[in-house]
Amino acid sequence: MQYRDAQPGDPVISELSYKIDDNRVVLRWQWPEGAAVVYIAKESSDPSAGEQNEGRGLPPFSSLKLFTREEYKAAGSYRDRIEGFGRVRYTVYPAVREDGDTLVICQQDRANQLELSTGRAKIRYAVQHKKGWFRSRKTVQIQVRAEVPVPQEALCYVKKRGGYPADREDGTLYPFTAPFAAGRNVLPTIEVGGDEYVRLFFTDGQKYGTIYELVPE
């Protein structure tokens, strides 16, 4: 078995689409003539899975799932159970036999690939400000309850004088130094000025807001 870039006359996948049906992803595509089987790759495309780049390698053959034309005809689709939250990339590779070897066809047009969201995991947080008698400064306690593990680079806290910050740029931004486990995370207290306030934000709302939902408590 080996990968090969699509050549003129090779079968290729087209009209790849999906829908979410209860707890399953349903994939459909135009099955190409000349291919009795396809191999399906499923990969996480979340930022939390590591930075994705255009030069990443092809998936190992051991991770591919064989799916036959007859199975597709019988079911009218390919169905896969949804597990967890986040963004997932599916790639459907047509395959042919040549000279006793299986050739898995890579399409440069990426018409055989799509990404979808299986939902956003909730990150609930609470920020408690406490000021003692006759003290000019106060302590801040941050608690985070996450449905899934969250990388430290996804969140930050912002400190502002005179009121709560409205966004990540409305004050002084501080990164977190450790990832958040699934469940309850109680962070060490921090000390701020008596007229300073703290709130949590995504470091990049466009990047992380598609897979997590930040909910104040």
Salt bridges, closest charged atoms under 4 A:
ASP10 OD1 - ARG4 NH2 2.67
ASP21 OD2 - ARG79 NH2 2.87
GLU33 OE2 - ARG69 NH2 3.49
GLU51 OE2 - LYS207 NZ 2.73
GLU54 OE1 - ARG110 NH2 2.75
ASP80 OD2 - LYS42 NZ 2.85
GLU98 OE1 - ARG4 NH1 3.21
GLU115 OE1 - ARG87 NE 3.71
GLU115 OE2 - ARG89 NH2 3.18
ASP170 OD2 - LYS160 NZ 2.96
GLU191 OE2 - ARG135 NH2 2.96
GLU191 OE1 - ARG137 NE 3.03
ASP195 OD1 - ARG161 NE 3.81
GLU196 OE1 - LYS159 NZ 3.81
GLU213 OE1 - LYS122 NZ 3.58
GLU217 OE2 - ARG145 NH2 2.31
